[in-house]
């Protein structure tokens, strides 16, 4: 794989298409989710060569609880298995792992594994991998607003000091830069409640490839296309 010159600092990915990938092969949807988890490993490993410092992946949304109990339970088992199996590899590869989303609804055993992986990799300086788990953009903004309101109520923040610069400090992603590029696989062209505040000026790439087929080579091609875009952030060309 050749190194890209795209200069993308932060890429966020909506990993869509696992279920369809499995169904296209006559297999249960969970088989696709397992294939998708294996693909995550490849993409994380590709990031240093591609110049991507921050990678945020959408693993499970607040809306995904509407799926069948069988699929949800299988996904929760998969998340625990992924953390147990990949923790030492992520640590050895110098990746820094964070989780965003509301942990209240998640089972304690999973939350303990998430906390442990964050602690294990806290001093790592390589790829910043952020996993959005039980995450929804509207839910995140609502939780941030509650935290902000509490600080106002406690006298820690004056209402006049609330701006578009202060509010992001209350978001789950307060330690991360905004994404430069958001990729959605599987041919769907919607953002599905993902990083609503943070992606205000992100570039989007909607591609037909199903997530389990999204190779590092395809990732590099998407980044190369991104490098041709003219990002003006509301300004006009000089």
Secondary structure, DSSP 8 states (H G I E B T S, - for coil): --------SEEEEE---HHHHHHTTT--HHHHHHHHHHHHHHHHHHHHHHT--EEEEEEEETTGGGS-HHHHHHHHHHHHHHHHHHHHHHHHTT-EEEEES--TTS-HHHHHHHHHHHHHTTT--S-EEEEEEEE-HHHHHHHHHHHHHHHHHTTSS-GGG--TTTGGGGSTTTTS---SEEEE-TT----TT-STTTTTT-EEEE-SS-GGG--HHHHHHHHHHHTT----TT----
